Amino acid sequence: MNYWNTARLILLIGLLGANLVLAQKSSLPLPNGQLTKPVSRSTAGYKISYYSTEQDASTRIPPPDNFLKGSSINARLMAPTAHFIVTYTNFTAEAQRAFQYAVDIWSTLIVSSVPIRIQANWVSQEPNLLGSAGPASYRYNFDGGQKAMAFYPVALAEKIARRELNNPTDADIIADFNRNNDWYYGTDGKTPAGQTDFVTAVLHELAHGLGFIGFFNVETGKGDQGNGQYIADLPSVYDVFIENGLKQRLVTSQTDYPNNSIPLNRQLTGGDLFLNGAVLRQTTGQKLKLQAKAQFDRSASIYHLDEDMYPPGNINSLMSAQLGRAESIHMPGPLVLAFFSDMEWKTTSVLHEPILNSEDVKDFLFSVRVVSDTTLTAGSVRLFYRKSAPTAKDSVFTAVSPTRVGTTDVYQYTLPAAQALGDTWYYFQAQDASGRTFTNPGKLTNGAQTWHHIRVGPDNSPPAIQYSPSKNNIFSTAVADSLPIYARISDDRSGISTAYVEYQINGVTQPNRALRYSRQTVNNITYDSVYVSRIDFSANSLKAGDKIIYRIVARDSSRAQNQTVSPTTGFYELKVIATQAVRNQYINTFSDATTASDFVGYGFSITTPSSFGDPAIHSEHPYRNGIDFQGQSSYEYVLLSPIRIKINPDSAVIRFDEVVLVEPGDPGSHIGDKNFYDYVIVEGSVDNGSTWKSLLDAYSSTDKNDWLAAYKSKVVTTITGEQNSIMAGVPALFRHRNIPLLNQKSLFRAGDQILIRFRLVADQLAHGWGWAIDNLRIQAPTQPLVLATEPINVGSFLVYPNPINNGIVQIEAELTKSIPEIQLSVVGQTGQLLRQQTLNVKGKNMSEQLDLSQLSTGFYFLKLSVGDAVLTQKIIVTK
């Protein structure tokens, strides 16, 4: 697994369970990949479509032999082993009868003690589309699942857990079928030419809902493993079994086929993928060849079988990508059914409610319930435990055999108090007659065992708080405002007993504000253990210069009532700031230190780093990683003078030069995507900073090739696995940016008075040097013009690199009107003319390289004469 996915996987595990080893900041993954099991979580499902070939196949595959008895199609040889409950919406009577017949077939092929609920919808869809279906949701790390790092369709997860996992009234499978087809609704499989067999379509789509489905996809030419719901890309249980002709499983071959990569795309579209599992091999000696066409499409690719290997008439052809007319397939086929066993539709459920941490040193009763669909090997139920965290070099454990409770399926073992004291890592194991081994908790996709972890004895560890201020300043006192507080507070043993906010206004202590427990869902990611509060400020209750200080206090439920505060020393500050007079334009080269009072912010300042020749706006170098409940922090710099937007769109433009060396996301990714990481953004506010709207899309080092190359040129790996860029920004990396305030997508209008802020958002992982902004010109011409009054805009003028250290400088100009030539002058600090020459212009553009190596070290001015106007740039020459 490559770094980016590994690191984000670690974060996901930490976010999913407060009691995890990996959730603690001081912890690292165990060297052999073993870890304690997080709590169960879910994610939404999606549907896979099924299409007709629109050609007659004229083949028939009957139901399994044991489904029918004699010649009567209504007589059953077998009682159902799974109970389906179907809710029909808008179905005709004949369509419902055929649907139910397909359900009856599946009910004798799989085993589940939990009802499987189907929402079946009779809808109008595009011609040639037969229908679509899929799991309503997926479950991750539920009780009994053998793939600890994979999502299971909810119907399968409930079968394994032997209980309902979603709301008992919720659908487990959602299936839509297209009424706009010439369907054959008979159940005899004798589908006439020109018609499509409805029973076959339902059997096929229900197989997707039961688990023949996964998350692989191709986006922008790159293979993608993720489900799109979480920071980490976790596979479906189906995906775990996909391998290529070299027997490399895609989910465990991240070195060769990284996530979000062209090599992974080539695997998904290379025609050489298979499903392979232990039961499939043992019972059939075969693998299932998958459809892996050159053009990836979930409706016709790896979540279907290869059409050439399993053509019409083949007993295993039900899960091929398309259905012919006059083709009936009333059974999944022996290969698909064997694979369903590998996906745990035939399994031994090892069920255990994890033991809770305790301060009481006492005998502990370990209890496990073992329910098998096959024959359980006598004496195979075992408890494995150890008193220190397992590592690659030390995995020695104690194995004991729990005692069966009478004739029940419950097995128990008592660990004496003396042995229970301290930390204990443990798991259960059972084996069936075929030799398959099942554990609780399950294993990683690479086969490494995961462990439960408990602590017994006094709790002296305080809770942990993740928090970063959502705002640092208030810009108006005339309207009501508030400070929202979202903090992730977790405790590895006893849980949280109380959490609150202490705060003062101008040194006067205010009543504490309680923090209430909540779950927060942001961009489809649900965060546990979030504690929420809000400090409200009524209109006119504050004045400019006021200061609010606050801190978060949390105590656990232990007998010691361990307490922690955030920040660890001092307080967070919220300042009340007066805005300045409204301006029509703003110009600042930041050479005057007093202009720092024009801005207020956090994590930014006007400074001159050692590699720069003059001041500019700079973030911290390097900027800090994110630390709030999402693992993010926001750093900002706000111009205190509101800008009145001009009517003329050509004038209503923000212009500046910048260097952006922040962690790059994947090309084409955007805010909210799982692969969009750190970023910078420029925003505006018409309500004095209460709400902010973006003036352009957020961007990172990927925005310019030079920035991305610089970021990647110096990357170091820390002891915690982070890959940080230590490449420092230099003036040569300055690039120009224009941001129109008025355009078709603009959220603002002419005449609006807006505050403008520059914001850098960092996640909790890798970081870089940061952001620099210079030569800021808001609704002003590109460069200062040497005229008594403000002229019309004649164009833009760019010089790089700057400072100039090898004597060679590139000059580029973009003019508003076409002219044949312009005059260039090089002027010294005292005004003396050092060089002058005429440069040719191609239409409105000029690009020229000059040799200024004859100039000595110092400051100079380059001036372009454009008609009566003069564009000026200050340059620095170094030797």
N, C-alpha and C positions, 0 to 999 in steps of 0.2 A: 504494500500500500504506500502511495507516495506521501510526502510530508503533509501537503495541504489537507488531504482527506484524513490522515491519521490524527492530526492535531484537532481538526474539527470534530472527529469522532470522539476524542477524549472529552471535548467540551460537551457534546451531546450527552454522554454518559453522566457527566457531572450535573447537567441541568435536569436530568430525568429522576435523580434520586438523591435526597439530602444525606442519606446514610452511606453513600458509596465511598470506597477508598479514593477513587479518582476525583470525587467531588471536592476534596480538600486541596487547598493550594499547594501544600507542601508535598503532595503525593505525586508519583509518576506511575505510568503503566508498569506492571510487574514484568521483569525481563522476558519471561516466556509467554507473554500475552495474556496471562491469567488475570482475572479480575473478579470482584464481587458483583453479584447480579443486581441490576437496577430494577425498579418497579415497572409494572406493566404500563404501556402507553399505546395509543391508537393513532391512526391516520386515516384520512378519507380514501375511499376507493375510486376506481374509474372503470369504464366499460370498454370492451373490445368488440369491434364490429365484425359482421360476417356477411360475405357477399356471394352472389350467384355468378356462375360462369356464363349463364344465359345460353348454355348448350346442353342438349340431352346426353346424359351419361348411360342411362338405361342399365343400371346395376342395382343389386339389392343385397344388403347384409341384414339378416334377421336378428332379433334380440338374442341374448344369451340363452343357451339351452335350458337352464334351470329357471328361467323367468316364465316360460310357458309350459303348460301341461297338455299333451295331446294336440288336437287340432283346434281347440277352443281358445281364442285369443283372450278371453276374459277370465279363464281359470288360471290361478296362480299356483305354482309349485312351491314357491318360497314365501314365507311371511316377510314383510318389510323389515329391514334392519336399521333403517333410518326413517324418521318421520318428518315429512315436508308439509309446511303450511303455506299455501299460496293465496295471496290477495290479488284478485283479478280486477283490473281497471279497464273498462270499455271493451272487454273481450266478447266476441260472439260465442254462442253456445258450442258450435262445432270447433272453434279454435280452442276453447277452454277444455273440451274433451281430449283433443290431441295433445295439448300442453300437459294435462294431467297424466296421460299415458306415458309421456317422456319422464315425468316426475316419478311415476311408479317404477319405471325401469331403474332409474338412479337409486331409488329407495331400497333396492335389493342388492346393489353393488357396493355400497359403502355402509359403514356402521357408525352411528352416533346416538348417544343417549339424550342429546339435547335437540329439540325441534329446530329444523332449518327453515327459516322464514324467507319467502320469496315475494318481492313486489313485482308483479307482472303487468306491463303496460302495453295496451294495443294502440299503436300510434301511427300517424302518417309520416313517412320518411321518403327520402329520395329513391327513385327507381333503382332496382338491382341490389339495394341494401336489404338484407333479410332481417337483421336485428342486431342488437348489441346487449351485452351483459357483463357483469363483473361483481366483485365483492362490494357490499355497501361500505365496508371499512376493513381495516387490518389491525391486528394486535401484535405487539412487540413485547417480548419478555413476560409472558403470562405463565401461570403455574403449569408445569409439565412440558412446555415446548422444548424441543431438543436443539434448535438453532437459536442460541442466545442473542445473536446479532442479526436477526432476519425478521421481516414482517410476515405474518400468516393471515390469510383471509379469515374473517371473523367466524365463519361457519366451521372451518377447520380448527381454529383456536378453541372454540367452544367444545368441539368433539374431544380434543386432547385434554382440556381442563375439566371435562365432564360436568360443566355448568355454564349458565348464561354469563356472558361477559359484557354484552351490551344491554340496553333496555329490553326487557322481554317482548315488548311490542314493536321494536325496531326491526327493519328488514335486514337479513344477512346477505341477500343477493338482490340486486336490482336488474331487471331484464326488460328491455323494450323490443317489441316485434312490429314489423312494418305491415300494416294492413294492405298496403298498395302492392301486393304480389298475387300472382295466380297460384295460391296455395293448394296443396292436396292435404286434406285433413283426416284422411283415413289412417288407421293404425295397422293395416296389414302389410305396409311396405310396398304395395303394388302401385307405385306412383306413375301416373300416365305421362306420356310425352308432353312436353311443354309446361308441366306443372312442377312446383317445388315442394318437397316433402316437409311438412311443418314439424313433425315429430323429430326428424333429424336435426333441424335447425335448433329446436329447443334443447335436445340432448347436447349439442355442440356448445351452445351458449351457457348452459348450466355448468358445463365442465370448466369454463372460464371462471364462473362465480365460485366454484368449489376449490379453485387453486391453480388452474392451468393458465397462469398469468404472472406478470412481473413488471419491473420498473425500468428495464433497459430502454434506451431511446437514442436517437441521433439528433443533435441540434447543432446548427451551423457547421456541419461537416465533422463534428466530433462525437464520439461515442460517450454516452452518459449513463451512469449506473443508478442515479438517485431517483427517489420518489418525488422530489420537489417540495416536500413538506418540512424537512429538517435540515439543520446545518450539515450533519453528516449524511452521507449517501449510503443507506442500508438497503440490502437487496430484499426481494421477496424470497420465500422458502423455495419457490420454483427456480429462481435465478441461481440459487446455490448449486444446483445440479447441472448447470450449463457448462460444457467443456468443449474444447476444440479437438481436432484430429490428433493433436500431440498430447492429449489428455490433460491439458492445462485448464483448470477451472477459472472462468473469467473473474469471479469475485475474489479469488485469492492469488491472482497473477497481476497485481497492480504494478509491479516493476516492469513487466513486459507490456501491459495494456493498461496504462493509468486511466483513471476516471477523467472525463472531459478531454479526450485525446483522439488524434487521428488513428493511432494503432488500434484503439478499442473500436472505432468505427469500422476499420478494416475487418476485424473479427466478426462484428455483427452483420457485415454485408459480404463476407467472403465465402459463403456456401459450405463451411466446414465446421458446423456446430452441432452438438448432440446433447441429449439428456442422458445422464448416466447415474445410476444409484445402485446400492448394494442389492436390494430386492430385485430390481430389474435384471441385474446381471445373474443373480443366483437362480431366478425362476425362468428366465428366457434365454440367457446367454447373449443378449443383444443390447444395443443402445438405440435410442430413438433419435433419428436424424431430424434436425429442425430446418425449417424454411429460413434461409439467410440470403435473400436476394440482394443484388447490388444496390437497389433502392430501398432503404429501410422504411417500413411501414408496419406499425404494430398490428394492423388489421391483416397483414399478409406476410409477416416475418416471424421472428423466433418464438412467438407465442402460438405457433401452429407447426404442424409437421410438414416435412418436405413432400411436395405434391408428386415428384417423380418417384420417390421411394415408396410412397403410399398412394397410388393412383386410385381412381374410382374402381370399386369392386374389391379393394384390399381390405382385409378385416380390421386393419388399424387405421383406416382412412378418415374416421369421424373428425379428427382434429386437424385435418388438412385445411388450408386457408380458404377454399371456396367450395361451394356445393353446386353440383350440376343439376339440371332439371332431370326428372325421371330417375333420380338417384336417391335411394333410401339406405341409411346406415343406422340401425337401431341398437347398436352396442358400441362402447368406446374402444373395444379391442383389447386383447390380452396384454399388449405392451403398455398401453396407457393405464390400465388397471394396476399393473405391477408398479408403474411409476407412482400412482396415487398412494400405494403403500409406502414408498420411499418418502413421500411428502407427509407421512404420518396419518393418513386415513386408516391405516392398519398399524397400531402402535401399542406400546405399553406405557400407560400414563403413570409417572412417578410424581405424586402430588404432595406438596408440603407447604404448610404455612410457616414462613421463617420465624424463628425465635426472636423475641424482642430483647434489646439490651436491658440489663438490670443492674441496679446497685446492690441488690441482695445476693449474697453468696450462698447458694443453695444447690441442691441437686436439680439438674435440668432434664426434663423429659423430652427427648427427640421423638417425634411421631411422623410417620410417612404413610400415605395410602397408595397402594399399587394396584392398578386395574389394567388388565391386559386383554387385547382383542385375540390373542393367540394363547399358547400355553406358557406359563411362567416357569422358568427353571427353578426347581426346588433349591432353597438355600441361597438364591442369588441376590436377595435383597441385602444390601450392605450399606453401612454408614462409614464414611471416611472423614477423619478430622485430624487437625494438627494445631499447634499452639503458636505458630509464627506464620507470617505471610509466605506462601509458596513462591519459590523463585526457580529460575532455570537450573540452578545448581543444587537446589535443596527442595525436593518435592516429596520427601519421606513423610508418610502419614500413618496413622493408626487406623486399622480396619476392624470393624466389629459387625456382628450379625444381630440386627434388632429382632425382637421376639414378636411373632405373630399373635395378635389378640384374638383368641378363640378361632372361629372359622371366618372371621371378617377379612377384609383386604387391608387392614391397618397393622402396621409393624411399629414397635416402640423400643427405645433404648434410653436408659437413665445414665447420665453423665454425673458422677459424684461431684459434690461441691468443690472439693480440693482441686479437681481437674478442670472444672468449669471456670474457676477464677482466672481473670485476665481475658486475653483475646483467643477466640477459637474460630478457625476457618473449617468449613465442612461442606460435604455434599452427599447425596444418596445415589445408589446405583442398583439397577435390576437388569435381568437378562431373560430373554425368551428362548424357546426351544430351538429357534433358528440360529441362535448365537448373537442376535442383535442386542446391543447394550444401550440402556436408557438411563439418564441421570437427571437429577434435580439439584441445582440449576443445570441448564443445558451447556452446550459447548460453543466455542467460537467457530466461525467458518473454516478456520485452519485446523480445527480439531482440538484446540486447547480447552481444558476444563475450566469452567468458572466456579466460584465458591460463594457460599453464604458466609457472612462474617458477623459475629456477635461479640460484645464486650460485657464482662461481668465484674462488678466491683465498683468502688467509689468513682464518681464522675467529677473530675477536676478540670475538664476542658471547656472553655467558654464557647458560645456560638460564634459563627462566622457571618460577617455582613458584607454584602456586595452593594456598593452605592456610589453613584456619581451624580452631582447636582444637575438637575434638568434646566436650571437657569441660575445665573449669577448676578443679574441686575434687573431692576424694575425701572422702566423709563417714563412712567406717568403716575402722578399722584391723584389726579382728578377722577379717575375711574377705579372701580373695584378690581382687585387683582389677587393672585394667590400663588403659593409655592407648592406644587404637587411633589410628593415624595414617594418614590417606588424603590424599595430596598429588598434584596433577596437575603433572607436571614435563615440560616440552616444550622442544625446541631447534629453531630454525628452519633448522639446517644440518647439523650433524655427528651429532646424536643424543646420547643420554645414555650415558656410560661408567660412572658410579658415582653412587649416591645413598644417603645414610645419615642417621641421627639421632645427633647428639651430645647427651649429657645428663649432668646432675649431680644427686645427691641430697644435700641439705644441704651443698653446696659440694664434694662428693667426686665426682671424675670417674668415670663408669662406662664400660664397653666400648661402643663405637659399635654401633648396631643398623642392619643393612642394610635398605634399602627395596627390595622386589621389584616388578617390573613386573606390572601387572594391568589387566584391564578390569572395570569395575563397571557393573552394570545396575540402575538405580533407576527405578521407575515406567515401565518399558518404554523408558527412554533408556539407551543404552550409552555410557559415557565411556571414551575411550582415554587412554593415557599416565598412568594412575593408578599411583602407587607406594605400596606398603602395608607397614606394619610395626606392631608392637605391643610396648609396654613392659609387662612383667608384674611385679606386686608380690604376693609371697606373703603369706599371712595373718600378721598381727602383725609384719610387717617395717617398717611405718610407724607413726608416732604423730602425734597432733594437734600441729600446728605445723610439721611437716616440710614442706619445699619442694623440688619437683623443677623444674629449669629445663632447657630443651632448645631445639635449633634444628635445622633441616633443611639439609643440605649436598648440593649436586648439582654434578657436573662433566660437561662434554660430552666428546665423543670427538675433538675437534680436537687439533691438535699443541700448541696453547697450553694445553690442558686448562682452559678457561675455567670458573670456579667462581662459583656464586651461593649465597646463604644466605637462609633465611627464619626469623625476620624479618630485615630488612636490617640492623638494629642490635639488640643485646641478645638476649633470649631469651624464649620463651614460658614461662609459669609454671603449674604445677599444685600447688595447695595442699592439704594434708591438714587437714581441718576437723572439729572435734568437734561433734556435735549437742548440743542442749540438752535439758533435761528434757521429758518428754512432757506435753502439756497436753490438757485437755478442751475448752478454748476459747481463742481468741486475739482480743484487741481492740486496735486501734491506729489513732489519728487522725493519727499521725506528727508531732504537735506537740512531742514530747519527742525531742530529737536523740539521746539515748542509746539509743533503740530501734533505731538503725541496726545495733547489734551483734546484733540478732535475725535478721539476714539476711546472706547472702553471695551474691555473683553477679558477673556480667560484663556491662558495658554498661548497668547500672542503678545508681541511687543514691537516697537520700532527700534531696531538695533542694527549693528554692523558686525556680522560674523567675520572671522579672521580671513576668510577667502573672498570677501566682498570689499569693494573700494568705498562704498558710501551706504548710508542707512536705507532701510526699506522695512516693510511689514514682514515679520518672520514669526512663524510658529516656533514652539520649542523644538530644538534640534538635539537629539531625535525627539519626536513627540511620544507621549506616554500611551501605553496600551489601555483599552477600555476596561472599566471595572464595575459598570452598573449591572442590573439584574439580567440584561441581555448580553453582558460582556462588551459593552460599548461605553465610550465617553465622547463628549462633544466639546470642542474648543472653538471659541468664537471671537471675532473682532468686529465691533459695530461702529459705524460712522454716526456721530451724534447729531449731525445736521441733516434733517430730512431734506430730500431732494424733490423739488416740484417737477414732475415729468413734463417735458416740452411737447408741443403739438407735432412738430416736425419729426418723423421717425428717423431721419438722417442725423438729427441732433440728439435724439433721446437714446444715447448709447453710453455704456460704461466701457472704458478702455483701460487696460493695464498690461504690464509685462509680469510674467510669473515663472516660477520653477516649482514643479509638483513632483516630489519624490516620496509618494505614499504607496503602501502595499497595493499592488495591482490585483484587480479581479480578473475574471476570464473575459476575453473579448466578447462584446455584445451583451454582457450582463448589465443589469440595472439595479437600483435600490429595491430591496425586497427579495432579490434572487439569492439563492443559497451560495452562489459563487461570486458574489459582489462583496468585497471586503472593505478596506478603508477607502475613504473618498473625501473630496473637497467639493464645496458647493457655495454659490453666491445666492443670497435670498433677500427679499424685500418684505416690508411690513407697513401697512397703512393704519394700524391700530396701536402704534407706539410699542411694538414688540410683543403684544399679546399672542399674535399668530404670525407665522412667517410662510411665505410662498416662494418657491424656487424661481429664479430668473433664467435658469438653464438646467439641463440635466447634470446630475452629479458626475464627477469624473475622477480619475486617478492617474497613475503613471502610464497607464495604457493609452492615454489620450494623445501622447506624442511619442514617436519612435525613439527620439533621443532620451526622453525621460525614462522610458522602459528599459532601454539599454543601460543607462546609468544605474538605475535601481538594481538591475540584475548583475552588474559588474563586480559588486563587492557584497556578497551575502555570507553571513556567518551563522553557524548553528549553535544555539546556547545549550546549556546542560538540561534545560526543560524541553528541548526539541524544537524551539522556535527558530525560524530562519529569518533573521533580521538583516536588512540592508544597511551597511555602514558607509555607503557612498555619500559624501557630502555634496550639497549643491554648490555650484559655482556660477558666476554671472554668464558664462558662455551658454548655460542651459536656459537662460531667459527666453521665453517665447511670448508673442503678443496674443492678447485675447480681446475680442469685441463682444459685448453682450447687449443686444437691442432691448430696450425697455418696452417698445411697442412693436408687436408683430401679430400674426394670426393666432399664435398660441399664448399671447401675453395675458397675464392675470391682472394687469394693471392698465389704467387708462390715462390719457393726457390730462394733466391737472392734478393727478394724485400726488400727495406728499408722502414719500416712502422713506423709511429708514432702510439702510443697506448694511448687510453683515456678510462677512466672510467666515465660513465654518468648516472645520476639519473634524471628521468623525472617524474614530479608531475603534477597531474591534479588539478582542482580548488576546489575539495571537501576534503574528509578525508585525513589525513596524519598520519605518524608514526614517529618512532625514526630516521630511516635512514639506512645508509650503513657504514660499517667499513671493511677495507682491511689491512691485515698484511702478513708478510713473503712472499713478492713478489719475485718470481724467474722466470725470463723470459729466456728460453733456457738454463737453468742451472739445475743441479741435484736437487732433492726434498729438501735436507737439506745439510748444509755445511759438507764437508768431511774433516777429519783431515789428509790431505796428502799434500805433497809439490806441486804436480801438479794436474790438474783437471782429475779425473779418469772417467771411464765409469759409467753410471747411474746404481746403484745397487737396487734401489727401493725407496719407499716413506715411511714416518714414521710420524704418527699422534698421538698426546697426547691431551686428554680432560677429564674433564674440566681443563682449565688453565686460571686463577689461581685455585689452589686446596685449597678448604676451609674446607673439611671434611676428608682429608687424603687419600681419595680413588681416583685413577686415572686409566683411561682406556688407554691402549697402543695398537695401531694397526699398522701393517706394511704390505706392499705389495711389494714383491721382484720381481726382473726380472728373477731370477733363483730359482729352487727348491733346498732347503737345509734342513737338519734335525733339526738344532738348531742354535740359535744365542746367543751371550753374551750381557747381560744388565748391565750397570754400572750407579750408581748414584754418581755424582761428585759435590763437593762444589765449591763456588766461587773462592777459592784459589787453587783449583786443587786436594784437598784431596779426595781419594776414600772412599765413605761412605757406599756403598753397591754394591754387584756384584752377579749375578745369571745367570743361563742358562735357556733359554726359548725354548720350543718346537715350531717347525714350521710345519704347515700342508701344504705341497707342497710349495706354494709361499706366503702363508698368515699366519700371526701371530696375535692373539688377546689375550690380557692378562690384567687382572685387578690387580693392585698393591695397597698395603696398605702402604702409606708413612706418616702415622700419627705421627711417631716417629721423623720426621724432624721438626725443629723449623722454624718460619717465616723467609722467605728470598728467594734468587734466587739460583737455582741449575741447573745442566745439566744432562739430561738423554742421554746416549750414547748406541747405538746398534752397536756391532761389527759384520759386515757381511763380512767374509773372511778377506781381507786386508783393507777393507773400514770401516769407522765409520760414522754412521748417528747420528746427535746431535740435541737435542731439548732443549731450555731453558724453565724451568718451574718456577712458582711462588707459594710458599706455604704461605697461610694465615691462621690465627687462629681466 
